[in-house]
Amino acid sequence: MPAKDIYHDAVKNALIKDGWTIIADPHTIRYEEIQLFADLLAGRTLEAQRGEEQIIVEIKSFVSRSPMRDFETALGQYIIYRIFSKFVFPQAKIYLAIGQNIYESFFTQKAIQKIIEETQLLLIIVNLTNEEIIQWIN
């Protein structure tokens, strides 16, 4: 079982406040001989479409001295999860959940924005103190 990120519970609570139900904590992604663990699988009912939307959420804290190194690791993990999920759970979108402070201090840089755009990285920005989702970036 993987270790939980230090902001795991804050992000989980923010999703619940936003109307999501936690389906799996952690969520196992199996493809061929590989087994990985994303932090959360969440779902919610969509009244307009009479269906359910599901998302896979990977939570990252970015607490090391090098946000760029943390980003390299997180992005690689995200891309691997997205590729495997496309084959085993294609209806779910995968998001990287991060704190509002690291978003504002690092993710808003032009170079990082270019990487987000080119890799089609989906983000959930969370106010970790209030345990509330600030922004969804699709």
N, CA, C and O atoms as a GROMACS GRO file, in nm:
protein
  552
    1MET      N    1   0.085  -0.118   0.000
    1MET     CA    2   0.000   0.000   0.000
    1MET      C    3   0.089   0.125   0.000
    1MET      O    4   0.182   0.134   0.081
    2PRO      N    5   0.063   0.218  -0.088
    2PRO     CA    6   0.147   0.338  -0.096
    2PRO      C    7   0.126   0.431   0.023
    2PRO      O    8   0.021   0.429   0.088
    3ALA      N    9   0.226   0.511   0.050
    3ALA     CA   10   0.214   0.611   0.157
    3ALA      C   11   0.125   0.724   0.110
    3ALA      O   12   0.128   0.762  -0.008
    4LYS      N   13   0.046   0.778   0.201
    4LYS     CA   14  -0.042   0.890   0.167
    4LYS      C   15   0.035   1.020   0.169
    4LYS      O   16   0.123   1.040   0.253
    5ASP      N   17   0.001   1.107   0.076
    5ASP     CA   18   0.058   1.241   0.072
    5ASP      C   19   0.012   1.318   0.196
    5ASP      O   20  -0.095   1.290   0.251
    6ILE      N   21   0.092   1.414   0.241
    6ILE     CA   22   0.056   1.487   0.363
    6ILE      C   23  -0.073   1.568   0.348
    6ILE      O   24  -0.136   1.600   0.448
    7TYR      N   25  -0.112   1.599   0.225
    7TYR     CA   26  -0.236   1.674   0.203
    7TYR      C   27  -0.352   1.585   0.160
    7TYR      O   28  -0.456   1.635   0.117
    8HIS      N   29  -0.335   1.455   0.172
    8HIS     CA   30  -0.435   1.359   0.126
    8HIS      C   31  -0.573   1.388   0.185
    8HIS      O   32  -0.671   1.401   0.112
    9ASP      N   33  -0.580   1.398   0.316
    9ASP     CA   34  -0.711   1.416   0.382
    9ASP      C   35  -0.774   1.550   0.349
    9ASP      O   36  -0.896   1.559   0.334
   10ALA      N   37  -0.693   1.656   0.337
   10ALA     CA   38  -0.746   1.788   0.302
   10ALA      C   39  -0.809   1.786   0.163
   10ALA      O   40  -0.917   1.842   0.142
   11VAL      N   41  -0.742   1.721   0.068
   11VAL     CA   42  -0.796   1.713  -0.068
   11VAL      C   43  -0.921   1.624  -0.070
   11VAL      O   44  -1.020   1.658  -0.134
   12LYS      N   45  -0.915   1.514  -0.002
   12LYS     CA   46  -1.031   1.424   0.006
   12LYS      C   47  -1.152   1.497   0.063
   12LYS      O   48  -1.262   1.487   0.009
   13ASN      N   49  -1.132   1.571   0.171
   13ASN     CA   50  -1.242   1.646   0.233
   13ASN      C   51  -1.294   1.755   0.140
   13ASN      O   52  -1.415   1.780   0.135
   14ALA      N   53  -1.204   1.820   0.065
   14ALA     CA   54  -1.246   1.923  -0.031
   14ALA      C   55  -1.334   1.862  -0.141
   14ALA      O   56  -1.433   1.923  -0.181
   15LEU      N   57  -1.297   1.745  -0.188
   15LEU     CA   58  -1.378   1.678  -0.290
   15LEU      C   59  -1.517   1.644  -0.236
   15LEU      O   60  -1.618   1.664  -0.304
   16ILE      N   61  -1.522   1.593  -0.114
   16ILE     CA   62  -1.650   1.559  -0.052
   16ILE      C   63  -1.736   1.685  -0.036
   16ILE      O   64  -1.856   1.682  -0.065
   17LYS      N   65  -1.675   1.794   0.009
   17LYS     CA   66  -1.748   1.922   0.022
   17LYS      C   67  -1.802   1.968  -0.113
   17LYS      O   68  -1.907   2.033  -0.120
   18ASP      N   69  -1.732   1.934  -0.221
   18ASP     CA   70  -1.769   1.976  -0.355
   18ASP      C   71  -1.873   1.882  -0.418
   18ASP      O   72  -1.910   1.899  -0.534
   19GLY      N   73  -1.919   1.784  -0.342
   19GLY     CA   74  -2.025   1.695  -0.391
   19GLY      C   75  -1.980   1.562  -0.446
   19GLY      O   76  -2.060   1.488  -0.504
   20TRP      N   77  -1.852   1.530  -0.430
   20TRP     CA   78  -1.799   1.403  -0.479
   20TRP      C   79  -1.811   1.296  -0.372
   20TRP      O   80  -1.803   1.326  -0.252
   21THR      N   81  -1.829   1.172  -0.414
   21THR     CA   82  -1.826   1.056  -0.327
   21THR      C   83  -1.694   0.984  -0.352
   21THR      O   84  -1.657   0.959  -0.466
   22ILE      N   85  -1.624   0.950  -0.246
   22ILE     CA   86  -1.498   0.876  -0.260
   22ILE      C   87  -1.532   0.728  -0.278
   22ILE      O   88  -1.592   0.665  -0.191
   23ILE      N   89  -1.494   0.676  -0.392
   23ILE     CA   90  -1.524   0.536  -0.428
   23ILE      C   91  -1.410   0.444  -0.386
   23ILE      O   92  -1.434   0.334  -0.337
   24ALA      N   93  -1.286   0.490  -0.404
   24ALA     CA   94  -1.170   0.408  -0.367
   24ALA      C   95  -1.059   0.498  -0.314
   24ALA      O   96  -1.033   0.605  -0.369
   25ASP      N   97  -0.994   0.453  -0.207
   25ASP     CA   98  -0.886   0.528  -0.142
   25ASP      C   99  -0.787   0.427  -0.084
   25ASP      O  100  -0.802   0.383   0.030
   26PRO      N  101  -0.686   0.391  -0.162
   26PRO     CA  102  -0.643   0.436  -0.296
   26PRO      C  103  -0.718   0.362  -0.406
   26PRO      O  104  -0.794   0.268  -0.381
   27HIS      N  105  -0.694   0.406  -0.529
   27HIS     CA  106  -0.753   0.344  -0.648
   27HIS      C  107  -0.645   0.265  -0.720
   27HIS      O  108  -0.541   0.320  -0.758
   28THR      N  109  -0.669   0.138  -0.738
   28THR     CA  110  -0.572   0.052  -0.806
   28THR      C  111  -0.589   0.061  -0.957
   28THR      O  112  -0.700   0.050  -1.010
   29ILE      N  113  -0.478   0.082  -1.024
   29ILE     CA  114  -0.475   0.082  -1.171
   29ILE      C  115  -0.389  -0.036  -1.212
   29ILE      O  116  -0.268  -0.038  -1.188
   30ARG      N  117  -0.452  -0.136  -1.276
   30ARG     CA  118  -0.379  -0.254  -1.322
   30ARG      C  119  -0.382  -0.256  -1.474
   30ARG      O  120  -0.487  -0.244  -1.537
   31TYR      N  121  -0.265  -0.270  -1.532
   31TYR     CA  122  -0.256  -0.287  -1.677
   31TYR      C  123  -0.145  -0.387  -1.705
   31TYR      O  124  -0.030  -0.368  -1.665
   32GLU      N  125  -0.182  -0.495  -1.776
   32GLU     CA  126  -0.088  -0.603  -1.803
   32GLU      C  127  -0.023  -0.647  -1.672
   32GLU      O  128  -0.092  -0.685  -1.578
   33GLU      N  129   0.110  -0.642  -1.666
   33GLU     CA  130   0.178  -0.689  -1.545
   33GLU      C  131   0.206  -0.577  -1.444
   33GLU      O  132   0.272  -0.600  -1.342
   34ILE      N  133   0.155  -0.458  -1.470
   34ILE     CA  134   0.181  -0.342  -1.384
   34ILE      C  135   0.061  -0.314  -1.295
   34ILE      O  136  -0.053  -0.317  -1.340
   35GLN      N  137   0.089  -0.286  -1.169
   35GLN     CA  138  -0.014  -0.244  -1.075
   35GLN      C  139   0.033  -0.115  -1.006
   35GLN      O  140   0.139  -0.112  -0.944
   36LEU      N  141  -0.048  -0.011  -1.018
   36LEU     CA  142  -0.015   0.119  -0.960
   36LEU      C  143  -0.130   0.164  -0.870
   36LEU      O  144  -0.240   0.111  -0.878
   37PHE      N  145  -0.102   0.261  -0.784
   37PHE     CA  146  -0.204   0.310  -0.692
   37PHE      C  147  -0.216   0.462  -0.702
   37PHE      O  148  -0.128   0.535  -0.657
   38ALA      N  149  -0.325   0.508  -0.762
   38ALA     CA  150  -0.357   0.651  -0.759
   38ALA      C  151  -0.422   0.679  -0.623
   38ALA      O  152  -0.475   0.588  -0.560
   39ASP      N  153  -0.418   0.803  -0.580
   39ASP     CA  154  -0.467   0.835  -0.446
   39ASP      C  155  -0.616   0.812  -0.428
   39ASP      O  156  -0.658   0.749  -0.331
   40LEU      N  157  -0.698   0.860  -0.521
   40LEU     CA  158  -0.843   0.852  -0.503
   40LEU      C  159  -0.916   0.823  -0.634
   40LEU      O  160  -0.870   0.860  -0.742
   41LEU      N  161  -1.029   0.757  -0.620
   41LEU     CA  162  -1.128   0.748  -0.726
   41LEU      C  163  -1.254   0.809  -0.667
   41LEU      O  164  -1.301   0.765  -0.562
   42ALA      N  165  -1.309   0.909  -0.735
   42ALA     CA  166  -1.428   0.977  -0.684
   42ALA      C  167  -1.534   0.981  -0.794
   42ALA      O  168  -1.503   0.978  -0.913
   43GLY      N  169  -1.658   0.989  -0.751
   43GLY     CA  170  -1.767   0.995  -0.847
   43GLY      C  171  -1.877   1.087  -0.797
   43GLY      O  172  -1.888   1.116  -0.678
   44ARG      N  173  -1.959   1.132  -0.891
   44ARG     CA  174  -2.078   1.208  -0.856
   44ARG      C  175  -2.181   1.191  -0.965
   44ARG      O  176  -2.148   1.168  -1.082
   45THR      N  177  -2.306   1.202  -0.926
   45THR     CA  178  -2.416   1.187  -1.020
   45THR      C  179  -2.436   1.317  -1.095
   45THR      O  180  -2.435   1.425  -1.037
   46LEU      N  181  -2.455   1.304  -1.224
   46LEU     CA  182  -2.484   1.419  -1.310
   46LEU      C  183  -2.632   1.416  -1.345
   46LEU      O  184  -2.675   1.334  -1.426
   47GLU      N  185  -2.708   1.504  -1.284
   47GLU     CA  186  -2.853   1.505  -1.305
   47GLU      C  187  -2.889   1.528  -1.451
   47GLU      O  188  -2.975   1.458  -1.505
   48ALA      N  189  -2.825   1.624  -1.515
   48ALA     CA  190  -2.860   1.658  -1.654
   48ALA      C  191  -2.841   1.540  -1.748
   48ALA      O  192  -2.920   1.520  -1.841
   49GLN      N  193  -2.736   1.462  -1.725
   49GLN     CA  194  -2.707   1.351  -1.815
   49GLN      C  195  -2.754   1.217  -1.760
   49GLN      O  196  -2.740   1.114  -1.825
   50ARG      N  197  -2.808   1.220  -1.640
   50ARG     CA  198  -2.857   1.099  -1.573
   50ARG      C  199  -2.751   0.989  -1.569
   50ARG      O  200  -2.781   0.870  -1.586
   51GLY      N  201  -2.631   1.030  -1.548
   51GLY     CA  202  -2.521   0.934  -1.541
   51GLY      C  203  -2.429   0.970  -1.426
   51GLY      O  204  -2.461   1.055  -1.344
   52GLU      N  205  -2.315   0.903  -1.423
   52GLU     CA  206  -2.219   0.932  -1.318
   52GLU      C  207  -2.086   0.971  -1.382
   52GLU      O  208  -2.041   0.909  -1.478
   53GLU      N  209  -2.025   1.073  -1.326
   53GLU     CA  210  -1.892   1.117  -1.366
   53GLU      C  211  -1.794   1.062  -1.265
   53GLU      O  212  -1.818   1.067  -1.145
   54GLN      N  213  -1.683   1.008  -1.313
   54GLN     CA  214  -1.581   0.958  -1.222
   54GLN      C  215  -1.445   1.019  -1.257
   54GLN      O  216  -1.412   1.039  -1.373
   55ILE      N  217  -1.369   1.047  -1.152
   55ILE     CA  218  -1.236   1.104  -1.169
   55ILE      C  219  -1.136   1.026  -1.084
   55ILE      O  220  -1.168   0.975  -0.977
   56ILE      N  221  -1.015   1.018  -1.136
   56ILE     CA  222  -0.902   0.963  -1.061
   56ILE      C  223  -0.820   1.084  -1.018
   56ILE      O  224  -0.790   1.171  -1.099
   57VAL      N  225  -0.782   1.088  -0.890
   57VAL     CA  226  -0.710   1.204  -0.836
   57VAL      C  227  -0.577   1.159  -0.778
   57VAL      O  228  -0.571   1.071  -0.691
   58GLU      N  229  -0.471   1.221  -0.827
   58GLU     CA  230  -0.338   1.201  -0.770
   58GLU      C  231  -0.304   1.330  -0.695
   58GLU      O  232  -0.312   1.439  -0.751
   59ILE      N  233  -0.266   1.315  -0.569
   59ILE     CA  234  -0.241   1.430  -0.480
   59ILE      C  235  -0.091   1.448  -0.462
   59ILE      O  236  -0.020   1.352  -0.434
   60LYS      N  237  -0.044   1.570  -0.479
   60LYS     CA  238   0.098   1.600  -0.461
   60LYS      C  239   0.115   1.723  -0.374
   60LYS      O  240   0.042   1.821  -0.387
   61SER      N  241   0.213   1.717  -0.283
   61SER     CA  242   0.233   1.825  -0.186
   61SER      C  243   0.336   1.929  -0.228
   61SER      O  244   0.326   2.044  -0.187
   62PHE      N  245   0.434   1.891  -0.308
   62PHE     CA  246   0.539   1.984  -0.351
   62PHE      C  247   0.607   2.049  -0.231
   62PHE      O  248   0.610   2.172  -0.219
   63VAL      N  249   0.662   1.967  -0.143
   63VAL     CA  250   0.725   2.019  -0.021
   63VAL      C  251   0.877   2.010  -0.022
   63VAL      O  252   0.942   2.054   0.073
   64SER      N  253   0.936   1.956  -0.127
   64SER     CA  254   1.082   1.948  -0.132
   64SER      C  255   1.139   2.087  -0.163
   64SER      O  256   1.064   2.182  -0.187
   65ARG      N  257   1.270   2.097  -0.162
   65ARG     CA  258   1.334   2.225  -0.192
   65ARG      C  259   1.329   2.260  -0.340
   65ARG      O  260   1.355   2.374  -0.378
   66SER      N  261   1.295   2.161  -0.424
   66SER     CA  262   1.291   2.186  -0.568
   66SER      C  263   1.152   2.157  -0.625
   66SER      O  264   1.119   2.042  -0.654
   67PRO      N  265   1.069   2.261  -0.640
   67PRO     CA  266   0.938   2.239  -0.699
   67PRO      C  267   0.947   2.181  -0.841
   67PRO      O  268   0.859   2.105  -0.883
   68MET      N  269   1.053   2.216  -0.914
   68MET     CA  270   1.069   2.163  -1.050
   68MET      C  271   1.090   2.012  -1.046
   68MET      O  272   1.032   1.939  -1.126
   69ARG      N  273   1.171   1.967  -0.954
   69ARG     CA  274   1.194   1.821  -0.941
   69ARG      C  275   1.065   1.750  -0.900
   69ARG      O  276   1.033   1.644  -0.953
   70ASP      N  277   0.991   1.809  -0.806
   70ASP     CA  278   0.861   1.753  -0.766
   70ASP      C  279   0.766   1.747  -0.885
   70ASP      O  280   0.691   1.651  -0.903
   71PHE      N  281   0.770   1.853  -0.967
   71PHE     CA  282   0.683   1.860  -1.084
   71PHE      C  283   0.720   1.753  -1.186
   71PHE      O  284   0.632   1.688  -1.243
   72GLU      N  285   0.849   1.734  -1.210
   72GLU     CA  286   0.894   1.630  -1.302
   72GLU      C  287   0.842   1.493  -1.259
   72GLU      O  288   0.792   1.416  -1.341
   73THR      N  289   0.855   1.464  -1.131
   73THR     CA  290   0.809   1.336  -1.077
   73THR      C  291   0.658   1.323  -1.088
   73THR      O  292   0.606   1.221  -1.133
   74ALA      N  293   0.587   1.428  -1.046
   74ALA     CA  294   0.440   1.425  -1.048
   74ALA      C  295   0.387   1.412  -1.191
   74ALA      O  296   0.293   1.336  -1.215
   75LEU      N  297   0.446   1.485  -1.285
   75LEU     CA  298   0.400   1.481  -1.422
   75LEU      C  299   0.424   1.343  -1.485
   75LEU      O  300   0.338   1.291  -1.556
   76GLY      N  301   0.540   1.285  -1.458
   76GLY     CA  302   0.568   1.151  -1.508
   76GLY      C  303   0.468   1.049  -1.454
   76GLY      O  304   0.417   0.966  -1.529
   77GLN      N  305   0.441   1.056  -1.327
   77GLN     CA  306   0.344   0.966  -1.264
   77GLN      C  307   0.205   0.988  -1.324
   77GLN      O  308   0.135   0.893  -1.357
   78TYR      N  309   0.166   1.113  -1.338
   78TYR     CA  310   0.036   1.148  -1.395
   78TYR      C  311   0.020   1.090  -1.536
   78TYR      O  312  -0.082   1.031  -1.569
   79ILE      N  313   0.121   1.108  -1.619
   79ILE     CA  314   0.114   1.059  -1.758
   79ILE      C  315   0.104   0.907  -1.762
   79ILE      O  316   0.027   0.852  -1.841
   80ILE      N  317   0.181   0.840  -1.679
   80ILE     CA  318   0.173   0.693  -1.673
   80ILE      C  319   0.032   0.650  -1.631
   80ILE      O  320  -0.026   0.561  -1.693
   81TYR      N  321  -0.023   0.710  -1.527
   81TYR     CA  322  -0.158   0.678  -1.482
   81TYR      C  323  -0.261   0.705  -1.592
   81TYR      O  324  -0.352   0.625  -1.613
   82ARG      N  325  -0.246   0.817  -1.661
   82ARG     CA  326  -0.342   0.854  -1.766
   82ARG      C  327  -0.338   0.752  -1.880
   82ARG      O  328  -0.442   0.712  -1.932
   83ILE      N  329  -0.219   0.709  -1.919
   83ILE     CA  330  -0.207   0.612  -2.028
   83ILE      C  331  -0.270   0.479  -1.988
   83ILE      O  332  -0.349   0.424  -2.065
   84PHE      N  333  -0.236   0.426  -1.872
   84PHE     CA  334  -0.293   0.298  -1.830
   84PHE      C  335  -0.443   0.308  -1.809
   84PHE      O  336  -0.517   0.216  -1.846
   85SER      N  337  -0.490   0.418  -1.750
   85SER     CA  338  -0.633   0.434  -1.724
   85SER      C  339  -0.713   0.439  -1.853
   85SER      O  340  -0.828   0.396  -1.857
   86LYS      N  341  -0.653   0.492  -1.959
   86LYS     CA  342  -0.722   0.499  -2.089
   86LYS      C  343  -0.764   0.359  -2.135
   86LYS      O  344  -0.866   0.345  -2.203
   87PHE      N  345  -0.687   0.257  -2.099
   87PHE     CA  346  -0.718   0.121  -2.141
   87PHE      C  347  -0.808   0.047  -2.044
   87PHE      O  348  -0.889  -0.036  -2.086
   88VAL      N  349  -0.795   0.075  -1.915
   88VAL     CA  350  -0.869  -0.004  -1.816
   88VAL      C  351  -0.987   0.070  -1.754
   88VAL      O  352  -1.075   0.007  -1.696
   89PHE      N  353  -0.990   0.203  -1.766
   89PHE     CA  354  -1.096   0.282  -1.706
   89PHE      C  355  -1.117   0.410  -1.787
   89PHE      O  356  -1.101   0.521  -1.735
   90PRO      N  357  -1.152   0.394  -1.917
   90PRO     CA  358  -1.151   0.507  -2.010
   90PRO      C  359  -1.251   0.618  -1.978
   90PRO      O  360  -1.233   0.731  -2.024
   91GLN      N  361  -1.353   0.588  -1.902
   91GLN     CA  362  -1.453   0.691  -1.873
   91GLN      C  363  -1.408   0.792  -1.767
   91GLN      O  364  -1.470   0.897  -1.752
   92ALA      N  365  -1.301   0.763  -1.695
   92ALA     CA  366  -1.256   0.852  -1.587
   92ALA      C  367  -1.149   0.948  -1.637
   92ALA      O  368  -1.058   0.910  -1.710
   93LYS      N  369  -1.162   1.074  -1.596
   93LYS     CA  370  -1.056   1.172  -1.619
   93LYS      C  371  -0.961   1.163  -1.500
   93LYS      O  372  -1.001   1.130  -1.389
   94ILE      N  373  -0.835   1.193  -1.525
   94ILE     CA  374  -0.737   1.192  -1.416
   94ILE      C  375  -0.691   1.335  -1.389
   94ILE      O  376  -0.660   1.410  -1.481
   95TYR      N  377  -0.688   1.371  -1.261
   95TYR     CA  378  -0.649   1.504  -1.218
   95TYR      C  379  -0.531   1.497  -1.122
   95TYR      O  380  -0.516   1.401  -1.047
   96LEU      N  381  -0.448   1.600  -1.126
   96LEU     CA  382  -0.344   1.621  -1.027
   96LEU      C  383  -0.397   1.726  -0.931
   96LEU      O  384  -0.430   1.837  -0.972
   97ALA      N  385  -0.406   1.692  -0.803
   97ALA     CA  386  -0.454   1.786  -0.702
   97ALA      C  387  -0.335   1.847  -0.629
   97ALA      O  388  -0.247   1.776  -0.580
   98ILE      N  389  -0.335   1.981  -0.622
   98ILE     CA  390  -0.225   2.053  -0.558
   98ILE      C  391  -0.282   2.166  -0.472
   98ILE      O  392  -0.396   2.207  -0.489
   99GLY      N  393  -0.199   2.213  -0.381
   99GLY     CA  394  -0.238   2.324  -0.296
   99GLY      C  395  -0.237   2.456  -0.370
   99GLY      O  396  -0.164   2.475  -0.468
  100GLN      N  397  -0.319   2.547  -0.322
  100GLN     CA  398  -0.330   2.680  -0.382
  100GLN      C  399  -0.197   2.755  -0.377
  100GLN      O  400  -0.163   2.825  -0.473
  101ASN      N  401  -0.121   2.741  -0.270
  101ASN     CA  402   0.006   2.814  -0.258
  101ASN      C  403   0.107   2.773  -0.365
  101ASN      O  404   0.170   2.859  -0.427
  102ILE      N  405   0.123   2.642  -0.386
  102ILE     CA  406   0.219   2.597  -0.488
  102ILE      C  407   0.166   2.632  -0.628
  102ILE      O  408   0.245   2.660  -0.718
  103TYR      N  409   0.036   2.630  -0.645
  103TYR     CA  410  -0.018   2.671  -0.774
  103TYR      C  411   0.021   2.816  -0.804
  103TYR      O  412   0.070   2.848  -0.912
  104GLU      N  413  -0.002   2.903  -0.707
  104GLU     CA  414   0.025   3.046  -0.727
  104GLU      C  415   0.173   3.078  -0.739
  104GLU      O  416   0.212   3.167  -0.815
  105SER      N  417   0.257   3.006  -0.666
  105SER     CA  418   0.400   3.038  -0.666
  105SER      C  419   0.479   2.966  -0.776
  105SER      O  420   0.587   3.012  -0.814
  106PHE      N  421   0.429   2.855  -0.826
  106PHE     CA  422   0.506   2.776  -0.923
  106PHE      C  423   0.429   2.750  -1.052
  106PHE      O  424   0.482   2.773  -1.161
  107PHE      N  425   0.307   2.702  -1.043
  107PHE     CA  426   0.231   2.657  -1.160
  107PHE      C  427   0.186   2.770  -1.251
  107PHE      O  428   0.149   2.745  -1.365
  108THR      N  429   0.189   2.893  -1.203
  108THR     CA  430   0.147   3.006  -1.287
  108THR      C  431   0.261   3.063  -1.372
  108THR      O  432   0.238   3.152  -1.453
  109GLN      N  433   0.382   3.012  -1.354
  109GLN     CA  434   0.494   3.057  -1.436
  109GLN      C  435   0.469   3.021  -1.583
  109GLN      O  436   0.412   2.916  -1.613
  110LYS      N  437   0.511   3.108  -1.674
  110LYS     CA  438   0.485   3.087  -1.816
  110LYS      C  439   0.538   2.954  -1.866
  110LYS      O  440   0.470   2.885  -1.942
  111ALA      N  441   0.658   2.916  -1.826
  111ALA     CA  442   0.717   2.790  -1.872
  111ALA      C  443   0.636   2.670  -1.822
  111ALA      O  444   0.615   2.574  -1.896
  112ILE      N  445   0.590   2.676  -1.699
  112ILE     CA  446   0.511   2.566  -1.642
  112ILE      C  447   0.374   2.561  -1.709
  112ILE      O  448   0.322   2.453  -1.735
  113GLN      N  449   0.316   2.678  -1.736
  113GLN     CA  450   0.188   2.684  -1.807
  113GLN      C  451   0.199   2.619  -1.945
  113GLN      O  452   0.105   2.554  -1.991
  114LYS      N  453   0.312   2.637  -2.010
  114LYS     CA  454   0.335   2.575  -2.142
  114LYS      C  455   0.336   2.423  -2.129
  114LYS      O  456   0.279   2.352  -2.213
  115ILE      N  457   0.401   2.373  -2.026
  115ILE     CA  458   0.405   2.227  -2.004
  115ILE      C  459   0.264   2.176  -1.975
  115ILE      O  460   0.224   2.072  -2.028
  116ILE      N  461   0.189   2.247  -1.892
  116ILE     CA  462   0.051   2.207  -1.861
  116ILE      C  463  -0.032   2.200  -1.989
  116ILE      O  464  -0.108   2.105  -2.010
  117GLU      N  465  -0.016   2.300  -2.073
  117GLU     CA  466  -0.090   2.306  -2.198
  117GLU      C  467  -0.050   2.190  -2.291
  117GLU      O  468  -0.137   2.122  -2.346
  118GLU      N  469   0.078   2.169  -2.309
  118GLU     CA  470   0.127   2.067  -2.402
  118GLU      C  471   0.093   1.925  -2.356
  118GLU      O  472   0.068   1.838  -2.439
  119THR      N  473   0.093   1.901  -2.226
  119THR     CA  474   0.066   1.767  -2.173
  119THR      C  475  -0.081   1.747  -2.139
  119THR      O  476  -0.122   1.637  -2.101
  120GLN      N  477  -0.160   1.853  -2.154
  120GLN     CA  478  -0.303   1.848  -2.122
  120GLN      C  479  -0.325   1.801  -1.978
  120GLN      O  480  -0.412   1.718  -1.950
  121LEU      N  481  -0.245   1.856  -1.888
  121LEU     CA  482  -0.251   1.823  -1.746
  121LEU      C  483  -0.377   1.885  -1.686
  121LEU      O  484  -0.399   2.005  -1.697
  122LEU      N  485  -0.458   1.802  -1.621
  122LEU     CA  486  -0.579   1.849  -1.554
  122LEU      C  487  -0.547   1.871  -1.407
  122LEU      O  488  -0.487   1.784  -1.343
  123LEU      N  489  -0.586   1.986  -1.354
  123LEU     CA  490  -0.551   2.022  -1.217
  123LEU      C  491  -0.673   2.050  -1.131
  123LEU      O  492  -0.775   2.101  -1.179
  124ILE      N  493  -0.661   2.017  -1.004
  124ILE     CA  494  -0.756   2.060  -0.901
  124ILE      C  495  -0.674   2.143  -0.804
  124ILE      O  496  -0.578   2.094  -0.743
  125ILE      N  497  -0.712   2.270  -0.788
  125ILE     CA  498  -0.642   2.360  -0.697
  125ILE      C  499  -0.722   2.365  -0.568
  125ILE      O  500  -0.842   2.394  -0.569
  126VAL      N  501  -0.655   2.336  -0.454
  126VAL     CA  502  -0.725   2.323  -0.327
  126VAL      C  503  -0.669   2.421  -0.225
  126VAL      O  504  -0.548   2.434  -0.209
  127ASN      N  505  -0.760   2.490  -0.156
  127ASN     CA  506  -0.721   2.567  -0.037
  127ASN      C  507  -0.710   2.463   0.074
  127ASN      O  508  -0.812   2.412   0.121
  128LEU      N  509  -0.588   2.433   0.114
  128LEU     CA  510  -0.564   2.323   0.207
  128LEU      C  511  -0.609   2.356   0.349
  128LEU      O  512  -0.643   2.266   0.425
  129THR      N  513  -0.608   2.483   0.386
  129THR     CA  514  -0.651   2.523   0.519
  129THR      C  515  -0.802   2.506   0.534
  129THR      O  516  -0.848   2.448   0.633
  130ASN      N  517  -0.877   2.556   0.436
  130ASN     CA  518  -1.024   2.547   0.441
  130ASN      C  519  -1.077   2.416   0.384
  130ASN      O  520  -1.197   2.388   0.394
  131GLU      N  521  -0.989   2.337   0.324
  131GLU     CA  522  -1.027   2.212   0.260
  131GLU      C  523  -1.139   2.237   0.157
  131GLU      O  524  -1.244   2.174   0.160
  132GLU      N  525  -1.110   2.332   0.066
  132GLU     CA  526  -1.206   2.367  -0.038
  132GLU      C  527  -1.138   2.374  -0.174
  132GLU      O  528  -1.023   2.417  -0.186
  133ILE      N  529  -1.211   2.330  -0.274
  133ILE     CA  530  -1.159   2.340  -0.411
  133ILE      C  531  -1.174   2.484  -0.458
  133ILE      O  532  -1.284   2.541  -0.454
  134ILE      N  533  -1.065   2.541  -0.502
  134ILE     CA  534  -1.061   2.678  -0.550
  134ILE      C  535  -1.089   2.683  -0.700
  134ILE      O  536  -1.160   2.771  -0.749
  135GLN      N  537  -1.031   2.585  -0.774
  135GLN     CA  538  -1.039   2.591  -0.919
  135GLN      C  539  -1.016   2.453  -0.979
  135GLN      O  540  -0.936   2.374  -0.929
  136TRP      N  541  -1.089   2.425  -1.086
  136TRP     CA  542  -1.065   2.309  -1.171
  136TRP      C  543  -1.002   2.362  -1.299
  136TRP      O  544  -1.056   2.455  -1.360
  137ILE      N  545  -0.891   2.305  -1.341
  137ILE     CA  546  -0.828   2.345  -1.466
  137ILE      C  547  -0.831   2.225  -1.560
  137ILE      O  548  -0.765   2.124  -1.538
  138ASN      N  549  -0.912   2.243  -1.665
  138ASN     CA  550  -0.930   2.134  -1.762
  138ASN      C  551  -0.853   2.165  -1.887
  138ASN      O  552  -0.854   2.087  -1.982
   0.00000   0.00000   0.00000
